[in-house]
Amino acid sequence: MTRTVQTKTTEPSTTQLSTTEASTTQAGEAHASAAHANPAETVLVLAGGLSHERDVSLRSGRRVSQALRSRGLEVVESDVDSALLPRLEELPGAVVFPVLHGEAGEDGSLREVLALLGVPFVGSIGSACRVAFDKSVANRVVAEAGLTTPDQIALPHEIFRELGAQTLVRALGEQLGFPMMVKPSRGGSALGCSKVSRPDQLPSAMVGAYAYGAVAVVERFIEGTEVTVAVVDRGMGPEALPIVEIRPDSGVYDYTARYTAGATRFLCPAELPAEVADRCAALGLKIHEVLGLRDLSRTDMIVNSDGEPVFLEVNVAPGMTETSAVPLAIEAAGWSLGKMCADLVRVAAARSSVAAVSAIP
């Protein structure tokens, strides 16, 4: 079964980057080129790792590497292993482009090591990644900023096991109602996520979530249209790319729906009224700001029956595979993946140069 992608030619809403405003886009490209007069000579693309999302990361890494090479940059591909630090020492001045998914790649730990070593890298800093990666923490931070999130309860495995599933299942049903979503608090690619429609399905769903982490989050299921908003900052401030609407054949955007060709239909720009699209773009930008993210993020949300976008989760290292949403949004914006990745590398290199100059006594 082939993958279906529908690209609309209708003009995006004003909050999003418009592909029809040719003069504005060309001016922005010229501004970006001027701002990045000293491009990095070498980029080290980090992919793989040891998380459950290793295969997806490797696919994303290969695509990013190809895209950067298409822009004339020298690319070194690397896994996260004992040879990484010596490899970085052999490449002074190289910019790291992390395309690691899951633990270590998105929880901020590796990025803090890179910062400690003074290695420039694309993406958010470690402390911001830690908050964004943990769904139970990010949900609370976003809600406290006055943004709409689903009702959520976080349950450590030990609590669920020691206090007894029967009582907790009943309490969860009374508070959140059915259906509900169960997912690992820390993880991506929808691994361990389940939609629970009846009380008898909840214990096995919790076990499935705990297979990927020590804490599970249980959320009220939000009916509506699933969309995702990529935010990119190429040195001129964050921009929301055209919104991608996600229509999985199964009705749930799980791991199979995400990475099986033909299992999900993507519409970009999304089939939303202009005012609703504006709200989605604004929410993506606000999440990027509230969580202190930089360079690139992707926010997943549900547009409910009232036309209000509800925050689900945010990704600091979004997938770049053939079935990923971000490359579709980049294409709809009138860019190429290579151009965007190269611009992000140059932003990271410029940021490092400014920091080096500032550090001179």
C-alpha positions, 0 to 999 in steps of 0.5 A: 500500500502506497503512502498518500500525501495531499498537498494543497495549494490554498494560501496558508493563514497569516500566522503561518509562513506563506508560500505565496509571498515570494518576495518576503521569502526571498528577502528572508533567504537573503537575510539568513545568508547575510546573518550566516556569513561564516558557515560551518565547514563540517557537521557531525550528524548524531543518530542511532543511540540505544533507545527503543527509537534507534531505527527511526533515529538512524533513518532520520539521520541518513536523511538529514545527512543527505540533505546537508550534503546537498547544500555542499557541507561536509558531513560525518555520521556518528552513533553515540558510542565510545568513539564519539568524544575522540571523534569530536576532538578530531573535528574542531569547530564542527557543529553537531546536529543531533537526530537522536530520539528517545532517552539520552537524545531528547532528555537533555543529557547528551546536549549538556555534555556537548555544552560542557565540552564547548561543542556547538549543536543544533537544537534546544539546551539540556534543561529545556529538553528535560522539561519538554521530554517528560510529558507529565512535567511539560503538561503542567508547565504548559497548563500553568502558562494558561494554555489548554491541555488534557486532564492528566494523571501521572502514576509511577509503576511502584504506586500502581503495583503496590496500591492495587490496579483494581482501585486505581482503575476505578478511580481513574475512570471516575475522574477522567472517564472513558475513553482515555489515553495511556502513554509512557511519561518519557518517550516518543514515537507513540511507543507504549501508547494505548487508547483505552475505551473500557475499564478492563483494558486499562491494566494491560495498557498500563503494563504496556506503558511501563514497558517503556518507562517507570512512569505512565501518564493517563489522559482524558481522550480528546476527540477532534482533528490531530495536527502538528506544528513545526517551529523553526528559527533560522536566525530571524526568530521562530516561525510556524510552518504550515500545519500538517493534519494527520489522518491515521487509517486506524484512528490512532496515530501510534507507532505503526501509523507513524512509520508504515508507508500508507498507514496514515494520510497527511494533509499539508496545509491542514484542512482547517478554517483560517482562524483555527489554523491561526490558533494552532500556529500561535499555540506551536509558537507559544509552546516553543517560547514557554518551554524555552526551546530553540532552533526546531520543535514540533508540537502535537495537538488536537483541535477539539469540536470548539475549534480550540487546539489542545496541547498533547506533547512537544518534540525537540528532535522531530523525526525526519524520515520519509513518513515524518511530518516536519519534512512535509511542512518544510516542503509546503513552506517552499523550502528544501530540507537541505536549506533548512538544516544548513541554516540551522547549522549556521545559526548554531555556528554563529551562536558558538562564535558569539559565545567565544568572543563574549568569553574573551576577557 
